[in-house]
Amino acid sequence: MATDLTERVQEIAEARGIPESEILEQALERGVEDLWIDLVLSRYVNDEIDREAAIELVGRDRVKRAERELQAVEDDVQWGLRA
């Protein structure tokens, strides 16, 4: 796995013409951003923060998508309970 990761980083760096360290920095930033969004939306869904706070932190589109996904899960559960 580590070898695959190293090879991927090297290939990306070569394709973009930038140092591997910059690729790793970008990957870390993207990963942390994704984890942050997941945390905020999880807190919103669990009523730990309100809707407006979530929108302020991650944006209206992400909050709306999380609401649609939550509604779809709730609809599926209700459908399953009626079956």
N, C-alpha and C positions, 0 to 999 in steps of 0.2 A: 504494500500500500504506500509506504513512504517513497519507494522508488517511483511508483506511478505519479505521485504528487510532485516529486522533484522533476521528473521528466515533463510533466504538464507545465510547471512553472517555467522551465527552460524554454519549452516550445512557445509559450505565450510571449515570453520576453523577447525571443528571437523574432517572432512575427511582428511584434510592435516596435522593435528596435529600442527597447528600454531595459534598464538593469533588472535582474531578478528581484532585487530588494524592493524595487518600486512595485512590481507585481504582487509581492507578498504584502506590502503596505496597503495596496488597493483591496486585496482579498480580505485583509483584516478589517478594514473600514466597512466593506460591504457586509461582512459577516456580523459585525457588531450592530450595524444599522438594522439588519434583519432581525436579530435577537431583540433589539430595542422595540421594534414595531410589534413583535410577538408579545413582549412583556406588556406593553401599553394596551394592546387589544385584549389580552387575557384579563388584565385588571378591569377594563371596561365591561367585558362580558360577565365578570364575577362581581359587578357592582362595587368595585373598590375605588373607581373614579367615575365621574359623570361624563356624559356624552360630549359636552363642550370641552372638557379637559382633554379627552381623547382626540377630538378633532384638532385641537390646538397643537397637540404633540405629534400626531401622525397624519393628519389631513382628513378631510371630509370623505374623499373617495374610499380610503382604506376602512374608515369606520362604517360607511354604508355597506361595503362588501362584507365586512365581518357580521353586520346585522342580517344581511341576506343569507349568509352561510349558517348562522345560528338559527334563523327561521326555518331553513330547509331541514336542518337536523331535527328541530322540534316537530315539524310536519311529519317527517319520517317516523319519529317515535310515536306520534299520535296515530298514524296510519297502522303501525305495527300493533299497537294496543287494541285497535278495533278489529284486527284480522282474526 
